[in-house]
Each structure stands twice: as structure tokens, then as C-alpha cells.
Amino acid sequence: MIYFSIGSENDVIDLQSVREHLFSMLEKLGFKNKVLIVPPDYTRFHSMAGYLTSYAYEYYKEKVTDILPALGTHTPMTEREITTMFPNVPPSLFRIHNWREDLTTLGRVPAEFVNSVSDGKVNYDWPAQVNKLLVDWKFDLILSIGQVVPHEVIGMANYNKNIFVGTGGKEGINKSHFLGAAYGMEKIMGRADTPVRRVLNYASEHFANELPILYVLTVVGKDDKGKLVIRGLYIGDDHATFEKAAELSLKVNFQLLDEPLKKIVIYLDPEEFKSTWLGNKSIYRTRMAIADEGEPIVLAPGLKEFGEDKTIDLLIRKYGYRNSEEVLKLTEENEDLKNNLSAAAHLIHGSSEGRFKVTYCTDKLTKEEIESVKFNYAPLEEMMNIYNPNTLKDGFNKLENGEEIFYISNPALGLWAYKEKFK
């Protein structure tokens, strides 16, 4: 049920109010002796989930015995990242999720169900895997905290994705990513009801009823001065809670354009985006807005690798971002891709399908490295002088030389499409 719900596209919920709402809600839950918090990691710094995690710790204090960031396949957080994102929370409470080993399988979603929701695109069962900490340590409460925002794999991020993917295992992550890619990213993004979500919902309903999970979901947008603000806060234990948040996120985080865009300049914060595994949100979130023969120019000062996971990094370097048909064929023919379906899915997600070109601007990866994965390269300093993030504003800009571009300061916060593309 939905325990708490507040928000609209015009609301601004200040942090003090968020703290008060959360404390009031937790008070109604009654006494809890052992609490686990599952927040996002540093790659979701702008979700405001760090503050909510700090407030939850402030409320429960020593009753919070463990904090397990929902890493998925991401790199573990550093102590600096922990103290920056989660102020006043002891770093000693944080655990590292090992997506290859620290697992319990709660059950398996039948292949017939997965095949049905994917319109026959895939035909395998799906393991409902979670970190064994969630099951073995017998918590009174598991607080899953995060932001609902458009997402390339599942349509709208968070809710039970935070549990089954964020604390999930290799097989589950691989198969869920591949399911989304095979079904079609552009039929998924910005939608709450998708094949991947239906599979996770099946897992929640059939296998996770014993877990005392409470979801705390934010919707975050920008005010008229470009400052990040919380527009919505939703707390509950079921799908209806997620649906309320997703409904608002579509209004806050989705921009529909009258015409496709010829040139988009996208800035990747170096603290948040260090790999194309994450940085390709610049492609995912804008692909439905890009005109044929258009170009996203990605300013990536922090980019130092392709995949955060070493195996995935090697696979990206080996195969590159090819079109869907090529990747599907390569996956059938090569065991390394067949055994790493999330990497195969990522290659599909990052491809322009030959419709537009992608230019990455970086000074930590070489021109040869960038071009080897099928992207175009441009020198970072040169492009930052032309497209200065300090002077550009989100949306349409006309430069001194007369060039018109569309600028996005953080692709993780939204989804862009032109109206004819999103139906």
C-alpha cells in the first residue's frame, strides 16, 4: 500500500520537510530492532537519496546495522564518495555488493512468462536474485531508497529494480538487460509498464513477500534557476507507490520537442560519469530526439574507461557499439557475449543504429580507443572552448558564431524525444 504520497510538477519539497515526512512515516511503522538501508550508489548522487539515507540513519541510529548500496555491476564506492553522498553516516556501516558471488536466488520467473511479456523476443527463465544479506540477516525493515526517472533498460528506474538488479546477480542482471534490449529501447524508455518491469513485478509478488521492504522514492527535477529540487516523495510497499512516482516523473523529467534536434551537446559531470557504461545515458536519453544524420557531442572530462567491470570493459573494446542485428548475431556466435548478456545489451543501447553519429570528447582515452568502439572522437579542450558548459543553458542555445545547439547539463535527469517519435 501507499503510506505517504506528495508531489506535483510544480512542488518544491525542501529537505527539512522531507526529513519531517520521513520521520513521521517511520514513527507510524512502530519499533524496529534491525534495519538495512539499500540506497543508490554515487552514480545516482543527484537522486537526493543520500539525504534520505542520512535521515533514516538519524532516526534509527544504532538500529541501522548495515547499508548496502545498490551497485549492480558498478564500481564500489570510495570512502570519499560515501562521506560526500551520505553526510553524518558512519562509513563502517557500508557493505559492498558482489554481483557474482553474494547471492541468494528466491525463485525463477518461468520462461513462458518472460517469452509472453517480451512478445516472443526472448525465451528463458529469469532468476530473482538478491544479495544474501537481505535474506540471511533477518531484518525487521529493509528501506529501499531511490529516484524514479526514465531509464533505458526498464522504462522508469527504481522500485523493485533497486532490489533485483541493484543487489542482483550476474544471471539476473544479464538477462534483464538483454530482455530490454531485445524488446527495443525506444519502446521502453519513459514507460512504467514494460517487459522488464513485469518480470520484476512477478518476482516481487511470488518470491519476495517475506522480505520487509519499504520503498522510499523521490522525483527530482530542476527549478527555473537550474537548481535540483525534489518534486515528489512517495513511500510504500507496493507497485502503486511506484506508479504514482512514475506518473510524476514523466511530467517532470520528460521533455517532448516539436522537431528533432540536429546537434545536441551533453555534459557529463566527471564525478558521476567515468565510463561509457554510464556516460552512454547521453545517447540513451536523447536518441528519440536526435534527427537523422544528427549528432550528439558528449563532453566527458571524467571518462577513463568503457566498462566499470573489467570483463565488460574488455567486451566493449572487442566488439564496439554496433547495430542491433550485428550484436544479436555476434551474441549467438560468441560465448563471451552469450555469457555476458548485459554487455551485449549495452552494445545495442549505445549504438546509433547508423541513423546518427556520436562524438565523444575526452582527454583520458585516446582517439584510437574511442574510434575502436565505433564512436567519433574530438579533443576535449578544443570542444569545451567551443561549447562551454559554464555559459550554456539547458535547452536551446545560439552561439556567437550563429550555430544553434541544444544543451543538456546532465542526461541522467531526464528523457528527450520529439513528438512523432514518442507515441
C-alpha positions, 0 to 999 in steps of 0.5 A: 500500500501507499503510506505517504504520497506528495508531489506535483510538477510544480512542488518544491519539497525542501529537505527539512520537510522531507526529513519531517515526512520521513520521520513521521512515516517511520514513527507510524511503522512502530519499533524496529530492532534491525534495519538495512538501508539499500540506497543508490550508489554515487552514480545516482548522487543527484537522486537526493537519496543520500539525504534520505539515507542520512535521515533514516540513519538519524532516526534509527541510529544504532538500529541501522546495522548495515547499508548496502548500496545498490551497485549492480555491476558498478564500481564500489564506492570510495570512502570519499564518495560515501562521506560526500553522498551520505553526510553524518553516516558512519562509513563502517556501516557500508557493505559492498555488493558482489554481483557474482558471488553474494547471492541468494536466488528466491525463485525463477520467473518461468520462461513462458512468462518472460517469452509472453511479456517480451512478445516472443523476443526472448525465451528463458527463465529469469532468476530473482536474485538478491544479495544474501544479506537481505535474506540471511540477516533477518531484518525487521525493515529493509528501506529501499531508497531511490529516484524514479526517472526514465531509464533505458533498460526498464522504462522508469528506474527504481522500485523493485529494480533497486532490489533485483538488479541493484543487489542482483546477480550476474544471471539476473542482471544479464538477462534483464538487460538483454530482455530490454534490449531485445524488446527495443529501447525506444519502446521502453524508455519513459514507460512504467509498464514494460517487459522488464518491469513485469518480470520484476513485478512477478518476482516481487509478488511470488518470491519476495513477500517475506522480505520487509521492504519499504520503498522510499522514492523521490522525483527530482527535477530542476527549478527555473534557476537550474537548481535540483529540487525534489518534486515528489516523495512517495513511500510504500510497499507496493507497485502503486507507490511506484506508479504514482512516482512514475506518473510524476516523473514523466511530467517532470523529467520528460521533455517532448520537442516539436522537431528533432534536434540536429546537434545536441551537446551533453555534459557529463559531470566527471564525478558521476560519469567515468565510463561509457557504461554510464556516460552512454545515458547521453545517447540513451536519453536523447536518441528519440530526439536526435534527427537523422544524420544528427549528432550528439557531442558528449563532453566527458572530462571524467571518462577513463574507461568503457566498462566499470567491470573489467570483463565488460570493459574488455567486451566493449573494446572487442566488439564496439557499439554496433547495430542491433542485428550485428550484436544479436548475431555476434551474441549467438556466435560468441560465448563471451557475449552469450555469457555476458548478456548485459554487455551485449545489451549495452552494445545495442543501447549505445549504438546509433543504429547508423541513423546518427553519429556520436562524438565523444570528447575526452582527454583520458582515452585516446582517439584510437580507443574511442574510434575502436568502439565505433564512436567519433572522437574530438579533443576535449579542450578544443570542444569545451572552448567551443561549447562551454558548459559554464555559459550554456543553458539547458535547452536551446542555445545560439552561439556567437558564431550563429550555430544553434545547439541544444544543451543538456547539463546532465542526461541522467535527469531526464528523457528527450524525444520529439513528438512523432517519435514518442507515441 
